[in-house]
């Protein structure tokens, strides 16, 4: 009895200690940031958007370190503020759904998985290392948050013999020195305690701090065991190695610290909750969901408990609406590829749980957005600003999916009834995905609820086959071979060790100022050659003093006039000439920039050595085309804002020599009138031949310029400002109220806008809801597009005039008009013409085609009636009518059969129409509804096969084609076949 009482007392004591802090989530976040800023001199930096900055390896930002990869890789622009950072802390919004880190399918099954979460992080870039990082972490957790030290365990890297890595004894000793008992300092291997950025790149051992929710015991055996009682709360990574392509490890020249602690889990610990969904980050959302649903309140049940499915739905919807709100606010919208496709899956999962499990009415999901803004908006104020737009996008996407959801649910139910407990047919699952837009993981989930699994092997085969088919449609065999060859080429990007070697060798950063040194001379742009010295050569693995003939290498010069790919603009093309070898050209294939060095990718035709003197020559036509497109992009951006308002935000751009692409936020597609207004604004700026002004200014001053346009990038300091028509100095002084285009931009631009000649928007369409993409051409391509637009307009006018003067039509002329209108419609859809003009011509042609189609139907019906009446007068109403008619229209033939059958409902009717000039034969037939002996499809197939063709249809109506020089025998066969089937 006494032992039982003591156990109860211990449980009560543990329960009272669990909520040792009780801090609200906002204060937990604030305490973390204040601790590192005020006590340890860390710079607080804003969270990056969840769309990665220039990192195609990621769908979403999924860790706090993502935005600092340029620092860790050594590629950061030395002129940017980021290059100066040594101690940094922040709270980073992260999404783990899709890609390597994917928690989507686990969300709702427990209380800890999320697709969106906040990562509290601190970093040291070449400043402090292991001891300081451990001391700070222990102090924050035990002294400031008040977590009892006896609830905490730490793990460290215990070494790996196969990798030649010894145990991180240094970290173990640090924890022991901080007072952590040896029994709570636990070694683990590569899987748990060695962090790697990727297959190659920076990496190192890590130490993790774990929390025991129960307490009052030795829980060392439960660390990293995957249970819910002992959980990791903070990971401290010590980045000291670089993983090479051959899997070997090399010490980095500069050691860094990267720590990350999930806010949601920390708040759960501090508020005494094992489920994150029981904290104040989620309870307002769960309450709001309950108010909109037709089920009971959230009860926190999991697993096989009664009503656990309802509580799972609560957790899924609460998680997913946070993800949707944050992603849409950051410019990621539900779509059909990449991150957009993942977000579409998340939205459709949330809609399904809302509608079918929580029984919430349409619109409920979007109505939760204000609650998300209330819980997260103090830290991420864009959620307040964008709340209406977020709700509109969610509502529209929900509306598209709801009808498909109902049809899909019925199809799953019918299929399950048919197949019983056996595997769900892969073909049906694939149809749900392909035809109704069901994410495959949602199909799996709905089947799991019924205790059924899909035929996974067959489904994987269908997915693989579809992907191959898609690639064969998108790419020709030659393109696929070129793509494979391009992928197989070694990438000549400087790695962190090579960058460090350049710095140790004292190689100065590349002076690329000459890329801006060009001028107008007699109306022509002059791009002077640039003299330079080879400072370093990179062979893809290391710096080398010499490269032999036929080898690819990266050439680093003291100066260059080549533009390296950045800011959406393609890199320059051209060639180098080596002193003493002027007749041999070293073609520059690509130009990229890393850590202040410009790397020219070259396949050398002859020896090239460090110290060689070279002369650089641009492909001037390519450079000028890029300059035209880049300045035109600025004008386009300005024109869109002028017409649509300041809410228009640039979401991406791509500038190449042949065309420009511009993505921007807008509620829906532009109307023809809006496109014309944008077109006029663009032409006004071009015709005014405005001067293009550029000036490098301190970033702080540039940010104060009225009307400045920026995008989500890390800018250098000082930064280059590009302004049209107004000198940058006037904008800095505030001496003008004139509205103009002014942007931060490192690209190469024209000196006067008149050099563009013309700009034409040839395409504008919504990529996803709320994001439109414009494709435009300039110069002679734009002139030709306008000429083509005028020519097509004249053709449409001519067709309209001939149509109005040709009434009443004959069927032949109507069909010819239809053919002409269809060909014109295809030309308007596909030829490069002004988009506003395309829209107007499409409207006119659709109306014309409708009018012609109506006339054709009437003329066909009239001809069919005449032929049917003639046959009835000649043959009467007989039980079997097989005959030939004169018509070159299969539609008239079918309508004649229909009219005969309507006049004589008990007749079996088949008509053939012989095209004597070609030998082709059209066939059509219809039988009475109560004609079990003779199916129309069987009859048509038999006759058409006799004619060397084929047919199809239903039991009542069918049609087909064949060919013959004489149809007499075919008519006789058709009659005999019908009589034989009827038993006569």
Secondary structure, 3 states (H helix, E strand, C coil): CHHHHHHHHHHHHHHHHHCCCCCCHHHHHHHHHHHHHHHHCCEECCCCCCCCCCCCCCCCCCCHHHHHHHHHHCCCCCCEHHHHCCEEEEEEEEECCCCCCCCHHHCCCCCCCCCEEEEEEEEEECCCCHHHHHHHHHHHHHHHCCCCHHHEEEEEECCEHHHCECCCHHHHHHHHHCCCCHHHEEEECHHHHEEECCCCEEEEEEEEEEEECCCCCCCHHHCCCCCCCEEEEEEEEEEEEEECCCCCEEEEEEEEEEEEEEHHHHHHHHCCCCCHHHCCCCHHHHHHHHHHCCCCCCCCCCCCCCCHHHHHHHHHHHHHHHHHHHHHHCCCCCCCCHHHHHHHHHHHHHHHHHHHHCCCCCCCCHHHHHHHHHHHCCCCCHHHHCHHHHHHHHHHHHHHHHHHHHHHHHHHHHHHHHHCCCCECHHHHHHHHHHHCCCHHHHHHHHHCCCCCECHHHHHHHHHHHHHHHHHHHCCHHHHHHHHHHHHCCCCCCCHHHHHHHHHCCCCCCECHHHHCEEEECCEEEECCEEEEEEEEECCCCEECEECCCCEEEEEECECCCCCCECCECCCCEEEEECCEEEEEEEEEEEEEECCEEEEEEECCCCEECCCEEEEEECHHHHHHHHHHHHHHHHHHHHHHHHHCCCCCEEEEEECCCCEEEEEECCCCCCHHHHHHHHHHHHHHHHCCCEEEEEEECHHHHCCCCCCECCCCCCECCEEEEEECCCHHHHHHCCCCCCCCEEECCCCCCCEHHHHCCEEEEEEEEEECCEEEEEEEEHHHHHHHHHHHHHHHHHHHHHHHHHHCCCCCCHHHHHHHHHHHHHHHHHHHHCCCCHHHHHHHHHHHHHHHHHHHHHHHHHHHHHHHHHHHHHHHHHCCCCEEEEECCCCCHHHHHHHHHHHHHHCCCCEEEEEEEECCCCEEEEEEECCCCCCCCCHHHHHHHHHHHCCCEEEECCCEEEEEEECCCCHHHHHHHHHHHHHHHCC
